Amino acid sequence: KATLHISKATDTHLYHCYQDCTTTPITTNLHIDPTQGLCKALLYLTDVKEDDGPIWFVDTSNRWQHNIFEDTIARGISVGCYLHNPSARRAVFRLPKEIRKSYLFGRNLLDGSDQQKVVLDKAVKITSKEKGNFCLFDAGNLMHTGGWPKPGHYRINLQIQIKVW
């Protein structure tokens, strides 16, 4: 499957998770895709610099260990609930603490927090000049997000999804 993505400063999909909240930490929209065995290839169709909102990853996050049961729950909740209002959050918070997980977690990492620092210290931004215009990654196991283009800037890429198992 291939999808053309044109990312602009006015995009709103970044805010679907916790959409009624006003905080927008720099890690908003950081996530792991819910589908395992899915690789994504991104091909930049324009030059992408820092202001254009490059795709970025959390280096080695694909190697972090997860409890298989909690992993399965986190994938399910990230598909079935965007925690977009108090009622949706209450439904998840009724679950036992061990399974209150979602792989749509970027907005939970508040700016300046220790948890966010761990992630940002390992951030690798893919700009077209420094890293190239193509990347391939395991979207179901690697923390990643598209960056936010600054006003007047944009990012155009072709996203190719490859089912590997």
Contact map, one row per residue, 1 for C-alpha under 8 A:
111000000000000000000000000000000000000000000000000000000000000000000000000000000000000000000000000000000000000000000000000000000000000000000000000000000000000111000
111100000000000000000000000000000000000000000000000000000000000000000000000000000000000000000000000000000000000000000000000000000000000000000000000000000000011110000
111110000000000000000000000000000000000000000000000000000000000000000000000000000000000000000000000000000000000000000000000000000000000000000000000000000000011100000
011111000000000000000000000000000000000000000000000000000000000000000000000000000000000000000000000000000000000000000000000000000000000000000000000000000001111000000
001111100000000000000000000000000000000000000000000000000000000000000000000000000000000000000000000000000000000000000000000000000000000000000000000000000011111000000
000111110000000000000000000000000000000000000000000000000000000000000000000000000000000000000000000000000000000000000000000000000000000000000000000000000111100000000
000011111010000000000000000000000000000000000000000010000000000000000000000000000000000000000000000000000000000000000000000000000000000000000000000110000111000000000
000001111110000000000000000000000000000000000000000000000000000000000000000000000000000000000000000000000000000000000000000000000000000000000000000111101110000000000
000000111110000000000000000000000000000000000000000000000000000000000000000000000000000000000000000000000000000000000000000000000000000000000000000111111100000000000
000000011111000000000000000000000000000000000000000000000000000000000000000000000000000000000000000000000000000000000000000000000000000000000000000000100000000000000
000000111111110000000000000000000000000000000000000000000000000000000000000000000000000000000000000000000000000000000000000000000000000000000000000000000000000000000
000000000111111100000000000000000000000000000000000000000000000000000000000000000000000000000000000000000000000000000000000000000000000000000000000000000000000000000
000000000011111100000000000000000000000000000000000000000000000000000000000000000000000000000000000000000000000000000000000000000000000000000000000000000000000000000
000000000011111110000000000110000000000000000000000000000000000000000000000000000000000000000000000000000000000000000000000000000000000000000000000000000000000000000
000000000001111111100000000110000000000000000000000000000000000000000000000000000000000000000000000000000000000000000000000000000000000000000000000000000000000000000
000000000001111111100000000000000000000000000000000000000000000000000000000000000101000000000000000000000000000000000000000000000000000000000000000000000000000000000
000000000000011111100000000010000000000000000000000000000000000000000000000000000111000000000000000000010010000000000000000000000000000000000000000000000000000000000
000000000000001111111000000000000000000000000000000000000000000000000000000000000111100000000000000000000010000000000000000000000000000000000000000000000000000000000
000000000000001111111100000000000000000000000000000000000000000000000000000000000011100000000000000000000000000000000000000000000000000000000000000000000000000000000
000000000000000001111100000000000000000000000000000000000000000000000000000000000001100000000000000000000000000000000000000000000000000000000000000000000000000000000
000000000000000001111110000000000000000000000000000000000000000000000000000000000000000000000000000000000000000000000000000000000000000000000000000000000000000000000
000000000000000000111111000000000000000000000000000000000000000000000000000000000000000000000000000000000000000000000000000000000000000000000000000000000000000000000
000000000000000000001111100000000000000000000000000000000000000000000000000000000000000000000000000000000010000000000000000000000000000000000000000000000000000000000
000000000000000000000111111100000000000000000000000000000000000000000000000000000000000000000000000000000010000000000000000000000000000000000000000000000000000000000
000000000000000000000011111100000000000000000000000000000000000000000000000000000000000000000000000000000110111000000000000000000000000000000000000000000000000000000
000000000000000000000001111100000000000000000000000000000000000000000000000000000000000000000000000000000000001000000000000000000000000000000000000000000000000000000
000000000000000000000001111111000000000000000000000000000000000000000000000000000000000000000000000000000110111000010000000000000000000000000000000000000000000000000
000000000000011000000001111111000000000000000000000000000000000000000000000000000000000000000000000000001111100000000000000000000000000000000000000000000000000000000
000000000000011010000000001111100000000000000000000000000000000000000000000000000000000000000000000000011110000000000000000000000000000000000000110000000000000000000
000000000000000000000000001111110000000000000000000000000000000000000000000000000000000000000000000000011110000000000000000000000000000000000011100000000000000000000
000000000000000000000000000011111000000000000000000000000000000000000000000000000000000000000000000000111100000000000000000000000000000000000011100000000000000000000
000000000000000000000000000001111100000000000000000000000000000000000000000000000000000000000000000000110000000000000000000000000000000000111111000000000000000000000
000000000000000000000000000000111111000000000000000000000000000000000000001000000000000000000000000000100000000000000000000000000000000000111000000000000000000000000
000000000000000000000000000000011111000000000000000000000000000000000000011101100000000000000000000000100000000000000000000000000000000000010000000000000000000000000
000000000000000000000000000000001111110000000000000000000000000000000000001000000000000000000000000000000000000000000000000000000000000000110000000000000000000000000
000000000000000000000000000000001111110000000000000000000000000000000000000000000000000000000000000000000000000000000000000000000000000000111000000000000000000000000
000000000000000000000000000000000011111000000000000000000000000000000000000000000000000000000000000000000000000000000000000000000000000001010000000000000000000000111
000000000000000000000000000000000011111100000000000000000000000000000000000000000000000000000000000000000000000000000000000000000000000001110000000000000000000011111
000000000000000000000000000000000000111110000000000000000000000000000000000000000000000000000000000000000000000000000000000000000000000111110000000000000000000011110
000000000000000000000000000000000000011111000000000000000000000000000000000000000000000000000000000000000000000000000000000000000000000111100000000000000000001111000
000000000000000000000000000000000000001111100000000000000000000000000000000000000000000000000000000000000000000000000000000000000000011110000000000000000000001111000
000000000000000000000000000000000000000111110000000000000000000000000000000000000000000000000000000000000000000000000000000000000000111100000000000000000000111100000
000000000000000000000000000000000000000011111000000000000000000000000000000000000000000000000000000000000000000000000000000000000000111000000000000000000000111000000
000000000000000000000000000000000000000001111111000000000000000000000000000000000000000000000000000000000000000000000000000000010000110000000000000000000011110000000
000000000000000000000000000000000000000000111110000000000000000000000000000000000000000000000000000000000000000000000000000000000000100000000000000000000001110000000
000000000000000000000000000000000000000000011111000000000000000000000000000000000000000000000000000000000000000000000000000000000000000000000000000000000011100000000
000000000000000000000000000000000000000000011111100000000000000000000000000000000000000000000000000000000000000000000000000000111000100000000000000000000000000000000
000000000000000000000000000000000000000000010111111111000000000000000000000000000000000000000000000000000000000000000000000000111000000000000000000000000010000000000
000000000000000000000000000000000000000000000011111111000000000000000000000000000000000000000000000000000000000000000000000000111000000000000000000000000000000000000
000000000000000000000000000000000000000000000001111111000000000000000000000000000000000000000000000000000000000000000000000000100000000000000000000000000000000000000
000000000000000000000000000000000000000000000001111111000000000000000000000000000000000000000000000000000000000000000000000000000000000000000000000111001000000000000
000000000000000000000000000000000000000000000001111111000000000000000000000000000000000000000000000000000000000000000000000000000000000000000000001111001110000000000
000000100000000000000000000000000000000000000001111111100000000000000000000000000000000000000000000000000000000000000000000000000000000000000000011111000110000000000
000000000000000000000000000000000000000000000001111111110000000000000000000000000000000000000000000000000000000000000000000011100000000000000000011110000010000000000
000000000000000000000000000000000000000000000000000011111000000000000000000000000000000000000000000000000000000000000000000011100000000000000001111000000000000000000
000000000000000000000000000000000000000000000000000001111100000000000000000000000000000000000000000000000000000000000000001111000000000000000001111000000000000000000
000000000000000000000000000000000000000000000000000000111110000000000000000000000000000000000000000000000000000000000000011110000000000000000111100000000000000000000
000000000000000000000000000000000000000000000000000000011111100000000000000000000000000000000000000000000000000000000011011100000000000000000111000000000000000000000
000000000000000000000000000000000000000000000000000000001111110000000000000000000000000000000000000000000000000000000000011100000000000000000000000000000000000000000
000000000000000000000000000000000000000000000000000000000111111100000000000000000000000000000000000000000000000000000000010000000000000000000100000000000000000000000
000000000000000000000000000000000000000000000000000000000111111100000000000000000000000000000000000000000000000000000000000000000000000000001110000000000000000000000
000000000000000000000000000000000000000000000000000000000011111100000000000000000000000000000000000000000000000000000000000000000000000001001110000000000000000000000
000000000000000000000000000000000000000000000000000000000001111110000000000000000000000000000000000000000000000000000000000000000000000000000000000000000000000000000
000000000000000000000000000000000000000000000000000000000001111111000000000000000000000000000000000000000000000000000000000000000000000000000000000000000000000000000
000000000000000000000000000000000000000000000000000000000000001111100000000000000000000000000000000000000000000000000000000000000000000000000000000000000000000000000
000000000000000000000000000000000000000000000000000000000000000111110110000000000000000000000000000000000000000000000000000000000000000000000000000000000000000000000
000000000000000000000000000000000000000000000000000000000000000011111110000000000000000000000000000000000000000000000000000000000000000000000000000000000000000000000
000000000000000000000000000000000000000000000000000000000000000001111111000000000000000000000000000000000000000000000000000000000000000000000000000000000000000000000
000000000000000000000000000000000000000000000000000000000000000000111111100000000000000000000000000000000000000000000000000000000000000000000000000000000000000000000
000000000000000000000000000000000000000000000000000000000000000001111111110000000000000000000000011010000000000000000000000000000000000000000000000000000000000000000
000000000000000000000000000000000000000000000000000000000000000001111111111000000000000000000000000010000000000000000000000000000000000000000000000000000000000000000
000000000000000000000000000000000000000000000000000000000000000000011111111100000000000000000000000000000000000000000000000000000000000000000000000000000000000000000
000000000000000000000000000000000000000000000000000000000000000000001111111110000000000000000000001111000000000000000000000000000000000000000000000000000000000000000
000000000000000000000000000000000100000000000000000000000000000000000111111111000000000000000000001111100000000000000000000000000000000000000000000000000000000000000
000000000000000000000000000000001110000000000000000000000000000000000011111111100000000000000000000001100000000000000000000000000000000000000000000000000000000000000
000000000000000000000000000000000100000000000000000000000000000000000001111111110000000000000000000001000000000000000000000000000000000000000000000000000000000000000
000000000000000000000000000000000000000000000000000000000000000000000000111111111100000000000000000011100000000000000000000000000000000000000000000000000000000000000
000000000000000000000000000000000100000000000000000000000000000000000000011111111100000000000000000001110000000000000000000000000000000000000000000000000000000000000
000000000000000000000000000000000100000000000000000000000000000000000000001111111100000000000000000000000000000000000000000000000000000000000000000000000000000000000
000000000000000000000000000000000000000000000000000000000000000000000000000111111100000000000000000000000000000000000000000000000000000000000000000000000000000000000
000000000000000000000000000000000000000000000000000000000000000000000000000011111111000100000000000000000000000000000000000000000000000000000000000000000000000000000
000000000000000111000000000000000000000000000000000000000000000000000000000011111111000100000000000000010000000000000000000000000000000000000000000000000000000000000
000000000000000011100000000000000000000000000000000000000000000000000000000000001111110110010000000000000000000000000000000000000000000000000000000000000000000000000
000000000000000111110000000000000000000000000000000000000000000000000000000000001111110110000000000000000000000000000000000000000000000000000000000000000000000000000
000000000000000001110000000000000000000000000000000000000000000000000000000000000011111110000000000000000000000000000000000000000000000000000000000000000000000000000
000000000000000000000000000000000000000000000000000000000000000000000000000000000011111111000000000000000000000000000000000000000000000000000000000000000000000000000
000000000000000000000000000000000000000000000000000000000000000000000000000000000000111111100000000000000000000000000000000000000000000000000000000000000000000000000
000000000000000000000000000000000000000000000000000000000000000000000000000000001111111111110000000000000000000000000000000000000000000000000000000000000000000000000
000000000000000000000000000000000000000000000000000000000000000000000000000000000011111111111000000000000000000000000000000000000000000000000000000000000000000000000
000000000000000000000000000000000000000000000000000000000000000000000000000000000000011111111100000000000000000000000000000000000000000000000000000000000000000000000
000000000000000000000000000000000000000000000000000000000000000000000000000000000000001111111110000000000000000000000000000000000000000000000000000000000000000000000
000000000000000000000000000000000000000000000000000000000000000000000000000000000010000111111110000100000000000000000000000000000000000000000000000000000000000000000
000000000000000000000000000000000000000000000000000000000000000000000000000000000000000011111111100100000000000000000000000000000000000000000000000000000000000000000
000000000000000000000000000000000000000000000000000000000000000000000000000000000000000001111111000000000000000000000000000000000000000000000000000000000000000000000
000000000000000000000000000000000000000000000000000000000000000000000000000000000000000000111111101100000000000000000000000000000000000000000000000000000000000000000
000000000000000000000000000000000000000000000000000000000000000000000000000000000000000000001111111100000000000000000000000000000000000000000000000000000000000000000
000000000000000000000000000000000000000000000000000000000000000000000000000000000000000000001011111100000000000000000000000000000000000000000000000000000000000000000
000000000000000000000000000000000000000000000000000000000000000000000100000000000000000000000001111110000000000000000000000000000000000000000000000000000000000000000
000000000000000000000000000000000000000000000000000000000000000000000100110000000000000000000011111110000000000000000000000000000000000000000000000000000000000000000
000000000000000000000000000000000000000000000000000000000000000000000000110000000000000000011011111111000000000000000000000000000000000000000000000000000000000000000
000000000000000000000000000000000000000000000000000000000000000000000110110010000000000000000000011111100000000000000000000000000000000000000000000000000000000000000
000000000000000000000000000000000000000000000000000000000000000000000000111111000000000000000000000111111000000000000000000000000000000000000000000000000000000000000
000000000000000000000000000000111100000000000000000000000000000000000000011011000000000000000000000011111000000000000000000000000000000000000000000000000000000000000
000000000000000010000000000011110000000000000000000000000000000000000000000001000100000000000000000001111110000000000000000000000000000000000000000000000000000000000
000000000000000000000000000111100000000000000000000000000000000000000000000000000000000000000000000001111111100000000000000000000000000000000000000000000000000000000
000000000000000000000000101111100000000000000000000000000000000000000000000000000000000000000000000000011111100000000000000000000000000000000000000000000000000000000
000000000000000011000011101111000000000000000000000000000000000000000000000000000000000000000000000000011111110000000000000000000000000000000000000000000000000000000
000000000000000000000000000100000000000000000000000000000000000000000000000000000000000000000000000000001111110000000000000000000000000000000000000000000000000000000
000000000000000000000000101100000000000000000000000000000000000000000000000000000000000000000000000000001111111010110000000000000000000000000000000000000000000000000
000000000000000000000000101000000000000000000000000000000000000000000000000000000000000000000000000000000011111110010000000000000000000000000000000000000000000000000
000000000000000000000000111000000000000000000000000000000000000000000000000000000000000000000000000000000000111110010000000000000000000000000000000000000000000000000
000000000000000000000000000000000000000000000000000000000000000000000000000000000000000000000000000000000000011111011000000000000000000000000000000000000000000000000
000000000000000000000000000000000000000000000000000000000000000000000000000000000000000000000000000000000000111111111000000000000000000000000000000000000000000000000
000000000000000000000000000000000000000000000000000000000000000000000000000000000000000000000000000000000000000111111100000000000000000000000000000000000000000000000
000000000000000000000000000000000000000000000000000000000000000000000000000000000000000000000000000000000000100011111110000000000000000000000000000000000000000000000
000000000000000000000000001000000000000000000000000000000000000000000000000000000000000000000000000000000000111111111111000000000000000000000000000000000000000000000
000000000000000000000000000000000000000000000000000000000000000000000000000000000000000000000000000000000000000111111111100000000000000000000000000000000000000000000
000000000000000000000000000000000000000000000000000000000000000000000000000000000000000000000000000000000000000001111111110000000000000000000000000000000000000000000
000000000000000000000000000000000000000000000000000000000100000000000000000000000000000000000000000000000000000000111111111000000000000000000000000000000000000000000
000000000000000000000000000000000000000000000000000000000100000000000000000000000000000000000000000000000000000000011111111000000000000000000000000000000000000000000
000000000000000000000000000000000000000000000000000000000000000000000000000000000000000000000000000000000000000000001111111000000000000000000000000000000000000000000
000000000000000000000000000000000000000000000000000000001111000000000000000000000000000000000000000000000000000000000111111100000000000000000000000000000000000000000
000000000000000000000000000000000000000000000000000000011110000000000000000000000000000000000000000000000000000000000011111110000000000000000000000000000000000000000
000000000000000000000000000000000000000000000000000000011110000000000000000000000000000000000000000000000000000000000000011111000000000000000000000000000000000000000
000000000000000000000000000000000000000000000000000001111000000000000000000000000000000000000000000000000000000000000000001111100000000000000000000000000000000000000
000000000000000000000000000000000000000000000000000001110000000000000000000000000000000000000000000000000000000000000000000111110111100000000000000000000000000000000
000000000000000000000000000000000000000000000011110001100000000000000000000000000000000000000000000000000000000000000000000011111111100000000000000000000000000000000
000000000000000000000000000000000000000000010011100000000000000000000000000000000000000000000000000000000000000000000000000001111111110000000000000000000000000000000
000000000000000000000000000000000000000000000011100000000000000000000000000000000000000000000000000000000000000000000000000000111111100000000000000000000000000000000
000000000000000000000000000000000000000000000000000000000000000000000000000000000000000000000000000000000000000000000000000001111111000000000000000000000000000000000
000000000000000000000000000000000000000000000000000000000000000000000000000000000000000000000000000000000000000000000000000001111111100000000000000000000000000000000
000000000000000000000000000000000000000000000000000000000000000000000000000000000000000000000000000000000000000000000000000001111111111000000000000000000000000000000
000000000000000000000000000000000000000001111010000000000000000000000000000000000000000000000000000000000000000000000000000001111011111000000000000000000000000000000
000000000000000000000000000000000000000011110000000000000000000000000000000000000000000000000000000000000000000000000000000000010001111100000000000000000000000000000
000000000000000000000000000000000000000011100000000000000000000000000000000000000000000000000000000000000000000000000000000000000001111110000000000000000000000000000
000000000000000000000000000000000000001111000000000000000000000000000000000000000000000000000000000000000000000000000000000000000000011111000000000000000000000000000
000000000000000000000000000000000000001110000000000000000000000000000000000000000000000000000000000000000000000000000000000000000000001111100100000000000000000000000
000000000000000000000000000000000000111100000000000000000000010000000000000000000000000000000000000000000000000000000000000000000000000111111100000000000000000000000
000000000000000000000000000000011011011100000000000000000000000000000000000000000000000000000000000000000000000000000000000000000000000011111111000000000000000000000
000000000000000000000000000000011111111000000000000000000000000000000000000000000000000000000000000000000000000000000000000000000000000001111100000000000000000000000
000000000000000000000000000000011001000000000000000000000000110000000000000000000000000000000000000000000000000000000000000000000000000001111110000000000000000000000
000000000000000000000000000000010000000000000000000000001101110000000000000000000000000000000000000000000000000000000000000000000000000011111111000000000000000000000
000000000000000000000000000001110000000000000000000000001100110000000000000000000000000000000000000000000000000000000000000000000000000000101111100000000000000000000
000000000000000000000000000001110000000000000000000000111100000000000000000000000000000000000000000000000000000000000000000000000000000000100111110000000000000000000
000000000000000000000000000011100000000000000000000000111000000000000000000000000000000000000000000000000000000000000000000000000000000000000011111000000000000000000
000000000000000000000000000010000000000000000000000011110000000000000000000000000000000000000000000000000000000000000000000000000000000000000001111100000000000000000
000000000000000000000000000000000000000000000000000111110000000000000000000000000000000000000000000000000000000000000000000000000000000000000000111110000000000000000
000000111000000000000000000000000000000000000000001111000000000000000000000000000000000000000000000000000000000000000000000000000000000000000000011111000000000000000
000000111000000000000000000000000000000000000000001111000000000000000000000000000000000000000000000000000000000000000000000000000000000000000000001111111110000000000
000000011000000000000000000000000000000000000000001110000000000000000000000000000000000000000000000000000000000000000000000000000000000000000000000111111100000000000
000000011100000000000000000000000000000000000000000000000000000000000000000000000000000000000000000000000000000000000000000000000000000000000000000011111000000000000
000000001000000000000000000000000000000000000000000000000000000000000000000000000000000000000000000000000000000000000000000000000000000000000000000011111100000000000
000000011000000000000000000000000000000000000000001100000000000000000000000000000000000000000000000000000000000000000000000000000000000000000000000011111110000000000
000001111000000000000000000000000000000000000000000110000000000000000000000000000000000000000000000000000000000000000000000000000000000000000000000011011111000000000
000011110000000000000000000000000000000000010101000111000000000000000000000000000000000000000000000000000000000000000000000000000000000000000000000010001111100000000
000111100000000000000000000000000000000000011100000000000000000000000000000000000000000000000000000000000000000000000000000000000000000000000000000000000111110000000
000111000000000000000000000000000000000001111100000000000000000000000000000000000000000000000000000000000000000000000000000000000000000000000000000000000011111000000
011110000000000000000000000000000000000001111000000000000000000000000000000000000000000000000000000000000000000000000000000000000000000000000000000000000001111100000
011110000000000000000000000000000000000111100000000000000000000000000000000000000000000000000000000000000000000000000000000000000000000000000000000000000000111110000
111000000000000000000000000000000000000111000000000000000000000000000000000000000000000000000000000000000000000000000000000000000000000000000000000000000000011111000
110000000000000000000000000000000000011110000000000000000000000000000000000000000000000000000000000000000000000000000000000000000000000000000000000000000000001111100
100000000000000000000000000000000000011110000000000000000000000000000000000000000000000000000000000000000000000000000000000000000000000000000000000000000000000111110
000000000000000000000000000000000000111000000000000000000000000000000000000000000000000000000000000000000000000000000000000000000000000000000000000000000000000011111
000000000000000000000000000000000000111000000000000000000000000000000000000000000000000000000000000000000000000000000000000000000000000000000000000000000000000001111
000000000000000000000000000000000000110000000000000000000000000000000000000000000000000000000000000000000000000000000000000000000000000000000000000000000000000000111
